[in-house]
Amino acid sequence: MSELLYYLTPTPASVPIVTRGNAFYRDGERFFVKGISYIPRRPDAERFDRAATLDPLTSDRVEGLEQDIARLHELGLNSISVQNLDPSKDHAKALRLLEKEGIYVVVTICDTIEAPHLRSTTLPGYNNDFDTTPHYSRHMIRKTLALVDQLAAHPNILGFTVSGDSVNTPSVTKIAEVACIRDIKHFLHLRRGRRVPVGVSAPDRLTLRLAHLQYFAAGEPSERADYFAPACWSWAGQSSFQVSGWKHMVEAFGRASPIPMFLNGYGTNLVKPRGWSEVLCLHSPDMTGVFSGGFTYTFFDYAKTGYGVLALGEDGQRVKQQDFYSLEKTFRAVNVRLPEEVATAEGRDYEVWKGQFPPQQHNHTTWSATSELPPFPGDWTEVLQDLTDRRDPEIVT
């Protein structure tokens, strides 16, 4: 595809993305996530104010979304990642617009799972084995299922990513048992619609991420993750595949599991302005045998963090930052690469692979989650009937 054709006539995102082996495919061809996190917030938001995050795909935000899609096209991207979607709001208009304009969407779910506040210590006798059943909230799972039910029929929903952010210290890794992958996949089966891939994200915790991967990729296909999406912030400035540690990450992850993977977040701004040399590496044979692209961070700037490629003016005007132009230039270089310049490795089988759960070490500081998951907190018949009564008939398959 020529560069001009790529930017002027984006292919509608009407063909669902599927996982096969250790990769993603669209209509039989390998699909690479060329995305950015799309997380609008109130302009006056403090950096860690969760309540300031806005639902980006509600009907009243479509006008702004249209402006942003034009910028996404300029950048040469094909995907956005979103979070904080409200199941009581309608997202159909925004998703149809994104579909028409060739943009796929990855939706973060279950991001309200909270681990208990335990001491992280290596003192003798310390035990990080706790009962996870009380942490599997009935309210959380019903809210999540309502959102999944509303979105699943849209062909440009690339995947549902269960947030793994709460698995962030050795003392609380047992909370991984609460990740609702099993029940989301079961619900999609009962719903008898499209089986949207269900994956899991992981925070950038060097000592935990390999166990995190092994845990969620192991077991029966009906319970494990369909893809793994870690964050990685180790590439800063004019780094390299070796210096950044990405070489070690690819080798370790590749040995551990053949699960499909993309980076859920990358693009640290420790060195400013960002040159985005990591984008070229991510879309090269060095990485594509294991990873299928990822999401840069982030579209909007907030609290003057310097991460957004666009600043949002008081009148809603989008103001391009220097990082926007360098990211645009980098993806232009990526998007004109020939297939053999992007990927050369043969695919690996994940469908029949079982893997092994990491060993539990309750009295140490490594991993304590087991394969014994808490029961679904409710009655499936009641849940399905409730969702059927409230379902929008326009997007039901």
N, C-alpha and C positions, 0 to 999 in steps of 0.2 A: 504494500500500500504506500503510495507516495505521501510525502509530508503534507502537501496541500490538501489532498483528499482526506487525510486523517483529521485535520483540524477543521475543515469546512463542512464535512458531511459525516458526523459521528454516527455510528451504527446504533439504532435503537436497542435499548437493553431489554428486549422482549424475549430473548432466549435464556432460560435459567442456567446459571452456573452449577455444575455438578462436580463432585470429587470422584476421582478414579485413580487408584494407586496412591501415590504420594503427591498428586497434583490436582489442579483445578482445570476444568475444561468447559469451553463454550462451543456447542455444535461440533464436537469432535476435535477442536483445536485447543492447544494449551492456552490457558488464560492466566495472565499475570495481573495482580492487583496493583494498579497505579493510582494510589489514593491519598487522601488527606483527611485528617479528623475534622469534622464539621460540628463545632460545639459553640453555638452562639450563647453569649452571656450578657447580662446587664452591663452597660458601659462602666458603671461605678463599682463593679463587683470586686471584692477582695479576692486575692489569689486562691485561697482555699475555701471559699464560700460555696458549698455545694448547692445551696438554695438559689444561687444566682444563675445556675445553668438553665437555659430555656429549652423547651421542646422545639427542635429546629424544623419539624415537618408538619406543623399544624396548618390549617387552611388560612389562618390570618397572617402567616409568614410566607405565603406563596409569592407575593410580589418581590420580597427581598430575595427569595430563593431563585427567582428568574434572573436577577442580577448576578447572583453568585454562580449560577450555572455557566453564564458567559465567561466568568473568570476561570472556572474549572476547565472549560474548553481551551482557553488561552494557555493554561498550564499543561494541557495535553493529558489530563487525568481521566480515569474511567470509573472511579469509585469514591465514595465517602463513607466514613464511619460516624455513627451517631449514637447518642445515649440520651437518657432521661426522657424517653417517649412516654406520654401519658395515654394509657389505654382507653380513657374516657373521651379522648379527643379523636377527631377524624383526620387520618393521614392519607386518604386515598388520592386527593387532588395533587398533593405534593409528589407522591410516589408515581403517579401517572405522568406527571411532568418530567420527572427524572428519567423515567423509562423512555419516554419519547426522545429525550436529549442524550441517551446513551450512558446514563450514570447508574451504576449498581450501588447497593446500600448494604452495609454490615451494621447490624443493630446490637448494641450491648444490652444484655438482660441480666436479671438477678444481681444488680449492682448494689442492692441494699443488704446483702448478706454481711453480717458483722460477727467477727470472732470475739470470744470472751476476752476480757482484759486480764491476761495472765502475765506473771513476771517472766521475763526472758533471762534465765539464769542457769548456771551449770552447778549450782550448789548440790551437795549430796542429798539424795532423797527427793529431789524435784521431779515431778511427774507431769507431763503435758498430755496425758490421756484423759479426755473428758467426754461426757455424753453429748453427742451432736444433735440428738433428736429435738431438744427444745429450741435449737437454732434454725430448724426447718420450719419457717413461719407459714402457716396456712394463708395468711393475708398476702405474703410475698408471692407464693406460687400461683394463687388465683389471679392476682394482678398480672403476673408474667404470662400465664396462659391466655388471658384475655388479649394481651398485646400480640402474642404469637398468632392467635386466632385471627386477629384483624389484619395482620400483615402477610401471612404465609402465602396467600394466593397471588400476590404480586410477583411477577417473574423476575423483577430486578432486585428482590431481596436476596443478596448473595449468601448471607448466613446470619444466624443468631449466635452471638458470642457471649457465653456465660462469663461474667466477670470473675477473675481469679485474684483481684486486688487484695482481698482479705487474707490471702495466704501469703503473708509478707514477712513473717518472722518465724524462726524455728519453733517457738513455743506454741504456735497456733496452727500448725500445718494440718492438724486433724480436722479443721473446719472445711477442708477440701471435700470431705464426705457429703457436705451439704449442697455442693454444686448440683443443680437439678437437671443435668444432662439426660439422665435416664428417663425422667418423667416428661421432659420436653419432647424427647424423641417418641416416647410412648403416646403422648398426646397427638403428635403429628400423624402417627400411625392410626389412631382411633378416628381422627378427623377425616381420614381418607382423602386428603388433598395432596399437594406437593410436599415431598419430603425435603424441606429446606435443610441444608447442612447445619449442624449444631456443634459449635466449637467452644474453646475455652481460652481466655487470655491469661497471661502471667506477668506479674511485675518484674522489673529488672533487678532480681536478687540473685547474684552470681552463685551463692552457695545453695540455693534452692531450685533453680530453674531446671536442672537436669532431672531431679526427682519429681518435680512438677510435671514435666513432660512424660516421664515414665508412668506416673500414676494415672493421668487422664487418657493415655493412649493404650493402656492395658485392658484386658478383659474382653467380654463379649461385645460385638458390634452394637447391640441394642443399648448398651450402657456407657460405652466409652465416647470420647470426643471424635467428631468427624474431622476436625482440624485443630491445630495448636497455634496460638497467636501471642508470642512473647513480645514484650517491649525490650528495646536495647538502645542505650544511650551512650555507648562507649566510643563511637566514632565522632571525634571532634576536630574541626578544621581540616587541614590537608593531611588526613591520616591515610591509612592503607588497609588492605585486607588483613595483613599480618599484624601491624601495629595496633589496630583497633581491637584485636581479639576476635574479630568476626571469623577468621580462619579457624580458630579453636572451637568457636560456637558451632560452625557448620560441621566440623568433623565430629564433635561430641554428639550433636543432635542426630546427625546422619547415622551414626553407629547405634544410637539408642532406639530409634523408631523410624518406620517409613510413613508416618502420619503426614498428611498435607500440612504445610505451614506457611504463614506470612507474618511479617513484623507488624504488631498492633500499634507500635509507636516508635518512631526514630527521628533523629534530627536535632540533637542537642545544640544549644546556642552558646556554649561555653566560649567558643571562638566566634566573634562577630566581625563582619557579616558572614552568614553561612554560605559556603560555596557549593554544598550539596554533592560533593564528590562521592559520597556513599551511595547515592542513587545510581550512579554508573556501575558501581560494584554490585549492588543488589540485583541489577538486571544484566548480569554477566554470567558466564559458565562457572565462575568461582562460587556463586551462590545458588543458582537456579536448579542444581541437582537436589537441593533440600528445601529452599524457600521459593515461594511464588509471589514475590513482590511484597508490598506492605503499605502502611499509612504514615505519611510524614505528619509532623506535629508543628503547627496546626493552622487552620484557615484564618480564624479571627484572633486578633490580639486582645488581651484583657489584662487589667491591673498592671499595665506597662511591663509585662514580663518579657517582651521582645520576641515571643515565639510565633505570633501570628504573621502570616504573609500579607494580610490586609488589616488596616486599622478602620474602625467603624466610627465615622463622624457623628456629631450630635444630630445632624439631619438625616442620618441613615446612609450617607454617602460612603462608598467603599474606596479607601485610599490605599493604593499599592505601596508596599514597603520594598526596600532594596532586596530582601529575601525572595520576594515574588519574582522579580526579574531573573535572578540567578537560578531559581527553581524552574522557571519556564525554559530557560536556555538549556538546562540539564536534561529535562524531559524531552525536549526537541531532539537532543542527541540520542536519547534512548529510543524514541518512537520511530526513528528511521533505520534502526539496526535490522539487519537480516535475521531470520530465525536462528541460524547457526551462530550468530554473534551473541545471542541471548542465552540459548540453552543447548547443551550437547549431551548431557547425561541421559541414560535410559531410565524410564519410569520404574518404580519399585512397588511391589504389591503390599497393600495395607488391608485389603478386604478379609483375607484369611489369616492374617497375622494376629497373634494373641498378646505377645509380650509378657512381661512380669512386673508386678507391682513392686515398688521400692520397699525394702525391708523397714518395718516399724522399729523406731528406736525411742521408746517412750521416756527413757531416763537420760537422753542425750539431746543434741541440738540439731538433728537432721530432719527426720520425717516421721510423723506419727499417724497419718491417715491410713485406714485399712480399706479393704474392698467391701466391707459390710456397710451398706448405705442405709440411712434412716428411712423408714417407711413413708410413702406418700401421705401427707397430712390432710386427708379428706376422703371423700367418696367419689370415685370417678364418674359414676352415673349422674350424681347430682351436679358435678362440675360441668359435664358435657351438656346437660339439659339447660343449665343456667346460661352457658355461652351460646347455645343454639337459640335461646329465646332473645338474646341481645345482638345476634350476629347481623352484620350488614349484608343483605342478599346480593349486592352488586359485586362483591369480591369473593364470594363463596364458589368453590369449584364443585 
